[in-house]
Amino acid sequence: MSAVKMCALCEAKKDFNFILFAGRKIFVINCHICCRPMAFTMDHHPKFTYEEREEVRYAFYKALRLQGHIDWKNKNIFDHANAHLR
C-alpha cells in the first residue's frame, strides 16, 4: 500500500508559522519560490470565486496593509487558485 502524497499548499495550511493571514476561504503565505505574499484557496479548485477574490483583496490591502498589484495568473500551482502580490 502506497502513501498518498499531500498537496504542498494543504500541508502549508497546517503550519501556522508560515501563515500570514487565514480567512474564511483563503490563506496567505510567503511563496517559497518568489518570496512574495501568495493567497490561495482552502479547497482544490483552479479559479477564484468572486467572494474569494474579494477576500484576497481584503487580506493583502486591509488586513496585512501591503502595497502592490495582484497577479491573478496561476503559473506553477494548478490544484489551488492562487495569486501573488507583486
Secondary structure per residue as TSV (DSSP state, phi and psi in degrees):
chain	resnum	aa	ss	phi	psi
A	1	M	-	360.0	127.8
A	2	S	-	-96.5	148.8
A	3	A	-	-79.4	140.2
A	4	V	-	-82.5	127.5
A	5	K	-	-77.4	129.8
A	6	M	-	-79.1	142.8
A	7	C	-	-58.4	138.6
A	8	A	H	-61.1	-38.4
A	9	L	H	-73.7	-33.7
A	10	C	H	-64.6	-37.4
A	11	E	H	-65.7	-40.8
A	12	A	H	-62.1	-32.3
A	13	K	H	-62.6	-24.9
A	14	K	H	-83.3	-18.8
A	15	D	-	-99.2	97.5
A	16	F	T	-65.6	-15.3
A	17	N	T	-68.5	-23.8
A	18	F	T	-98.9	-13.6
A	19	I	E	-80.5	123.6
A	20	L	E	-89.0	-32.2
A	21	F	E	-152.4	135.7
A	22	A	E	-126.3	115.2
A	23	G	-	-108.1	-163.3
A	24	R	S	-74.9	-33.6
A	25	K	S	-124.0	-12.9
A	26	I	E	-137.1	161.8
A	27	F	E	-122.2	153.3
A	28	V	E	-124.7	129.3
A	29	I	E	-133.3	171.1
A	30	N	E	-84.4	126.8
A	31	C	-	-62.3	133.6
A	32	H	T	-76.6	-11.1
A	33	I	T	-92.0	-49.1
A	34	C	T	-111.1	-5.2
A	35	C	-	62.7	23.3
A	36	R	S	-104.9	155.8
A	37	P	E	-60.4	134.0
A	38	M	E	-129.8	127.9
A	39	A	E	-99.6	141.6
A	40	F	E	-146.0	156.8
A	41	T	E	-75.6	153.0
A	42	M	S	-70.9	-31.3
A	43	D	S	-104.6	161.7
A	44	H	S	-79.6	105.7
A	45	H	B	-162.4	145.3
A	46	P	S	-82.0	-13.4
A	47	K	S	-129.3	143.1
A	48	F	-	-71.3	141.7
A	49	T	-	-79.2	170.0
A	50	Y	H	-58.7	-45.3
A	51	E	H	-63.1	-39.2
A	52	E	H	-65.9	-40.6
A	53	R	H	-61.4	-41.4
A	54	E	H	-63.7	-39.1
A	55	E	H	-68.1	-35.5
A	56	V	H	-62.0	-47.2
A	57	R	H	-59.9	-43.8
A	58	Y	I	-61.0	-47.0
A	59	A	I	-60.7	-49.4
A	60	F	I	-67.9	-48.9
A	61	Y	I	-91.8	-33.5
A	62	K	I	-100.1	-58.3
A	63	A	I	-67.8	-46.6
A	64	L	S	-94.0	-10.9
A	65	R	-	53.5	44.9
A	66	L	-	-95.7	163.1
A	67	Q	-	-123.5	153.9
A	68	G	S	136.9	-175.7
A	69	H	-	-110.1	152.0
A	70	I	E	-91.1	124.0
A	71	D	E	-96.0	105.5
A	72	W	-	-84.9	-3.7
A	73	K	-	-80.9	124.8
A	74	N	-	-74.1	126.6
A	75	K	S	-114.8	-39.2
A	76	N	S	-123.2	-21.0
A	77	I	-	-119.0	123.5
A	78	F	-	-119.3	-3.5
A	79	D	S	-92.2	-14.4
A	80	H	B	-125.6	137.4
A	81	A	-	-62.8	137.4
A	82	N	E	-149.0	153.9
A	83	A	E	-145.4	143.8
A	84	H	E	-109.7	148.9
A	85	L	E	-96.3	121.8
A	86	R	-	-112.9	360.0
